[in-house]
Amino acid sequence: MKKNSLLTTALAALAAAVLTTGCLGDEDPYNAGFQFVKPAYVRTQVYANTSTDSVVMLSMGAWQINADTPDAEWCTIDARQGSPNIIYSLGVHFAQNTTGKSRLAQFTVSDVNHPDDAHASWQYLQSATRGDGSWGTAALVKSVTSSDGWRVSIGYDEYSRPTQMSVRNPDGSTEQYRMDYNYAAARLTVTIGSNTLTGAMDNGYQAEQLIGTADTVGYVGQYDSYGLQIPFSHAFNYVAKRTARIQAYAYLVGGKSLEPDSLHTADSLVYYCQWKTVSRPSVVERYKLEYGTMDNRCQTVDANQLVLGMDKCDPLQLVAMFRYCRSTSIVTRAKAADATIDVKTELNADRSVSRMVVSDSRRDTDITYEFEY
């Protein structure tokens, strides 16, 4: 018997062709193997609220898929068997993860007639946290009201994604936000008033940047003295270029992992604001941040975005549509050269934030934020 096999059981990537050719004897030649478009890698990371993915493949022979992790009923595939020489696109579906722990599902596709010669395995690792960085069990914040006259109201869909937001200013004016998630096109669209921003969407329902004709928001890298971009695990910026002003937030992370479920806090924050439509001076504020033991992932909004006040808060960061900006612990103190901001936080029974009181040494009165669920 003569056989030539290109199949390996441990693949760095599944996108390459996986083929086996050979014979069982002079009278029984055969071809077997698979070509994958998706998944591209052996392990695919998904989030606690990721709903779907897909397997796109071609098999040279009749095939079947078996689950290697029988306790992974939370992950299902539309079809488990099929015919040769047909390109299949199979839907993969995930139940929302409310266990508080990450979990793994592994599948193996095999040639029905030659399973020992042609087979390939792949995995889905579902994190315990949603795409916005909150726990899969985190409470949905319906509104945040401040004692200085701000109110933010938020609506969600069945996947705990914000779909609409209303920001009412102390003067009574309101700014409306609408979020649309197109999974088939992998596009996220945010409409702010009459402005529409859009960007490529990942499987956590977030984008690196949202770009419109008037507004642009999203991550911007920081660079060292040699012009090389600094890894986000060390430092990055979030920049919101809006009609009225430009706001930038520089986060120094200090080499902490930003992977799902990882613990990370920003060591310091630099806030910058430049007004474009009114005659007001630019603002640059630098803060060293301190944290307590309270978990900032127990509610959908990023409570730390309120530390500097609603006027300096970008609402898309408040609803955590850019997950890297969310520190996993709640700030207790922010120290600047000319001020100290102290934060006292009260929690509900499920550890979600009930109330925050922010005391800024530059103000005569404290600001209280009330959270409603």
Protein Blocks (a to p, Z undefined) as FASTA:
>chain_A
ZZddfbdfbdfbfkbccdddddfbjklgcdeddddfbdfbfbdcddfklfbdcdddddfb
dcddddfblklmmbccfbfcdcehiacdddddddddfkopacddddddddfklmmlnccd
ddddddfbdfkopafkbccdfbdcdfeopacdddddfkopafbdcdddfkopacdddddd
dfknopacddehjaccdddddfkopafbdcdfkbccdddddddfkopacdfkloccdddd
dfkbccdddddekopafbehiacddfbdcdddddfkbccddddddddddddfbdfklbfb
dfklmmnojklpcfklmnopafklpcfbdcfbdcdfkbccdddddddfkopafbdcdddf
kbmbdcdddddZZ
